[in-house]
Amino acid sequence: MKIYKNILSIVVILLLLSSCNDWLDVVQEGTVPTEEIDYTNISQMYGPVSGVYANARQNMSRWEMWPLLNVRGDDVTKGGNSEADQAGFLDVENFNYDAVKDFWALEESWKGLYQIVFTTYNNEVLLNRYRENITQESDLQLALQYEAEIKFHRALAYFFISNLWGDIPLIDPEDVNYGYPFRFSLDSVRKLIHSELDFCITNLPAEQTEHRGAATKWSAMALKAKLALYQGDYATTESLTSEIIRDAGIQLTTEYYQLFKIPGKLAPESLYEFQFTDFESGDGQQVYGGAWFQHQGPQNNPAPISGWGFMLLKSEYINFLNDRGESTRWDVAVLESGTTSPAGDEISLFEPSYLDIKAHYNGKAYTPSSQMTPGRVDYGSNNNIRLLRYADVLLMNAEARVRTSGDAATPLNEVRARAMLDPIAAPTLEDILNERKAEFSVEWGNRFHDLVRTDQAATELPGFVKGEHEFLPIPVAQEDLNPNLTEPVVE
């Protein structure tokens, strides 16, 4: 099935809203005026849903958010030409938060994530206009599914906003101008996310046949399990991940090296990913992840394997992989400068002055030139960005089980076997956390959040102070636009 047969091919329809308040300045204009839409044509009801997918894909692939999510862990440093190149990311990495309140990357990431939230509420309004004209029960059920697909992305956006900033504003959909919302406590935000995901689990299908790669029941369950893990609710994490393992019929991708490359797009292991395409054409329009890929590409390398040299693996992480004998994972996670990749691309040597080793790039952002459509020269062109993976489900299940005296060996060793590592008969919590460290390098801030939630951050991360550095400061520009952001949180 060609990729343009899936959700990418649907016309994007976004609600045109004007707001008298500019505290976020992110309400996106649509491509089709709402007065031109025929809401009696139920066959077009997926349009608002497709608009949410497009908006989430665009805003979750912002390159500036990627370092914010990842550089606070112990696996990666910001990289770049020098320490002064986008120095704000280095301040984030070193937990110098006072210096980044006016950092442009915080502002743009905040706006981008909230734009997803806005779009979900706006496009629910459009969906409900179709719903008013439904006469068939089957279409009513389909509308519930579509509503769940929209809510999934709202939960996803709030998940990342709250992971980055903690106590955050919750948008009131009844306020058409969105007002000047107060911040709500992290617990309140997480309760809302759980509620949205419960609706999704009830109303999303187990398999998306018409729109391949769209969110499923398993996507929502995996995200809910992850949120519960962050909260220390191991019983919920165990229950949800066990159901996925038992009933979803998913297996780990056997060709591990290809998992993050073109052959791995929409692999069975992938529970959700952001989709891009060049429409199998060497020129013309493409839906491209752009700077998300480019900023992680090799410095001073010829196109198409060329980028800005950011997101370099730390020597501590390189040593960690080597000490574990991680040859299989190495090829997946590491693109080493001064070598030829297993796929045959020569990677120019880059020895940045600010590191004690040569550059090792994020291998999960690498698309071999041999897999790219002839004529395309953009790093990562035609590749997807993976978000939720079955390997995470297995390791969340293993951790929850080891904490509740269950069988942690089976799910853990399934992941280890794929990495060509020997099984562990009686794994400890440390074994599982080390497996997570090896498996999820430079993926959505997983490592930083694992260290925080297990109370290891102050020990493992130089400069981290418990109670001060779990969350980034709200951008000063947003506080200027919305004075309620500086007021006490609402419980």
Number of C-alpha atoms within 10 A of each C-alpha: 6 8 20 15 12 17 20 23 12 19 17 19 23 26 24 17 14 12 13 9 13 16 19 19 13 19 22 17 14 15 13 14 12 15 8 7 15 12 20 14 11 16 10 15 22 20 19 29 31 25 25 29 24 23 24 23 22 20 20 23 21 19 19 20 22 22 25 22 22 25 26 28 23 23 23 26 23 28 30 22 16 15 16 11 13 18 17 23 25 21 18 24 25 17 22 17 17 11 13 23 20 16 19 15 22 25 20 17 22 22 20 25 25 24 21 30 27 24 29 31 20 21 23 22 15 21 24 16 16 24 19 11 14 17 10 9 9 9 17 16 12 18 22 18 22 24 23 28 27 28 26 28 25 25 26 21 23 23 22 17 21 19 20 23 16 22 24 23 22 18 17 14 15 9 10 12 14 19 16 19 17 20 22 19 19 19 14 16 23 21 12 16 22 21 14 21 28 18 19 28 21 13 20 25 18 14 15 14 10 10 16 16 23 24 26 23 25 28 26 31 24 26 25 27 26 23 19 19 21 17 13 14 14 22 16 17 28 26 15 24 26 20 12 21 17 10 11 13 9 16 14 18 17 12 10 16 21 19 20 23 23 19 13 19 23 22 21 16 21 23 27 24 20 22 25 24 19 20 18 15 14 14 13 9 10 16 17 22 26 17 18 20 27 24 23 29 30 32 24 15 18 13 14 21 23 23 22 18 25 26 25 28 29 22 19 12 16 17 11 16 18 12 9 11 13 17 13 14 19 19 18 22 25 22 25 24 20 15 13 13 17 12 14 11 15 16 22 19 17 19 16 17 11 12 16 10 14 19 27 26 26 25 25 24 26 27 26 19 20 10 15 22 16 12 11 20 17 21 29 32 26 26 27 25 23 22 15 21 19 24 24 21 27 24 25 28 30 29 30 26 22 20 15 13 9 13 17 26 20 18 20 25 23 17 21 17 12 16 20 14 17 9 15 14 12 11 18 16 15 10 14 20 19 14 16 21 22 20 22 18 23 28 16 19 21 19 27 23 21 18 19 20 14 11 12 14 24 15 12 14 18 13 14 19 13 13 8 11 19 20 16 21 18 21 22 17 16 21 16 12 15 19 13 16 22 14 11 12 15 13 11
